[in-house]
Amino acid sequence: MISYGQHQFPGKLFVVEGTDGSGKSTQLALLYQWLKAEGYPVFFSEWNSSPLVKDTTKRAKKRHLFTPATFSLLHATDFADRTERDIVPPLKAGAIVLADRYIYTAFARDVARGCDRAWVRDVYSFAVKPTVAFFFRAPLDVAVDRIVSGRPNLKYYEAGMDLGWSDEPEESFTIFQGKILEEYDRMVSEFGLTVIDATRSIERQQREMRLLISQHLEKRRRKNH
Amino acid sequence: MRCGCSSANTLRRGEEKIINQKHFYGTPLPGVEQEEYTGKLIVIEGTDGVGRSTHTALLRTWLESRGHAVLDTGMTRSVLAGRGIKEAKQGHTLGRLTMQLFYATDFIDRLENEMLPALRAGFVVLTDRYIYSAMARAELRGIDTAWIRSIYSMALVPDAVFYLRISSPQQLVERVLSSGRGFDYWESGMDLHLGEDFYDSFIEYQKRMLKVFDRMSSEYGFHVLNASRTVRSVASDLRRAVTKLIDEPVTSTEDNVSQLQVVRDKPTAAKSTVKALDLNKEAS
């Protein structure tokens, strides 16, 4: 089994990370359009999207079957399927893979849920190291505001209601997101995440991303010609 | 008698967690409090077709007739992931890593929601296969052993592991065929492309499986039972060993505790626990 940091593929992997409401999915969608227009083979992969695991996750969320350990393991199962199906083969083929949420989402959430930090990192050690991992950083109140105002009610696990911090979903969500943000912040240096200030304009964030990404693409183009 | 149980005091050394007579292999389960588990965790291990389910059922009936409350469990029986795994195995898109993690999810769900509550309530928990089968399957599929051990380091060290052993894969074939079930795709290791057909693949896969099990047997201190014998004699050996385990009073010394080496990513068995159960090894 090849572990994190050891994979060598001709393709490039760009991932976006950040708390809910940080605007990362919007940015990734814009990136996708741009890369397609530029003529690159682009493959998109999303968190919680494994066809083998999706139904189990959905049912478990609905029936509140998760503990912190099984929440972590089932999401790792989903991620393993994504890796084996959607990430490794396109990278081998030399494509660009764009991932909406990656292992850092699991590290942030699972540790906030009380899982052992080293254990969770071990579980995901099979993951491919991204070419660039963008972390969209928004202050806690901004992120919470974006989510709470955009949604009629927060979901049980999303709000961290399983952890018993508060009976009030909004309060529980705020506590949970605070812990998640703390975990993200400590991962910036641990994994060399590229921080994008998510409070800036959408256009400016996108420009910044394209600039960084094109550095990696030009190298590749030159090699091919 | 010798027993590998710790003293009644709850000890804590570094990362490891020792709870009365029960120990975890390493990483603590998040959100699970240190508690006293008064029940017994008994594992029946062995390759496909050795009679694990027959013996689990016999043991259950016998234990219940003697007044013990029993919970039995086994792979893919979890409320959370059982159905999902079965569905995933129907297709041909289940990857090696995905499969291991799906099984781990199933295991932890049963550990947290079935086994630990039952042990807390003083039940005898009989489990048809445990982490060893899961780790052996992973190893045969080229999965990094340190990785799979780390994942299963949340497991509880059983009070005893009975390994029903049959030395030749040919003997297993006879049993598999006579049971009327026929060859199973995964139990024959068909995903590994080891042979031309089910038979060839099964023989090669089970041969490799036996090797891994034999190695684990000494590493984790399995109590080996020769399963080539009649059901009756295997069952009677099992009963004798289980009687010892359940009925004898627990003696505890600090020395025994120090024999348990708990390493986060390399589970080691409570060998001393198993020593106490070695009584019938020669007889079998």
Interface residues (C-beta under 8 A of the other chain):
Chain A: M1 S3 S50 P51 L52 V53 D55 T56 A60 L65 F66 T67 P68 A69 T70 L73 L74 A76 T77 A80 D81 T83 E84 R85 R113 G114 C115 D116 A118 W119 D122 V123 S125 F126
Chain B: T27 P28 L29 P30 G31 V79 L80 A81 R83 G84 E87 A88 G91 T93 L94 G95 R96 L97 T98 Q100 L101 F102 A104 T105 I108 D109 E112 N113 G142 I143 D144 W147 S150 I151 S153 M154 R264 D265
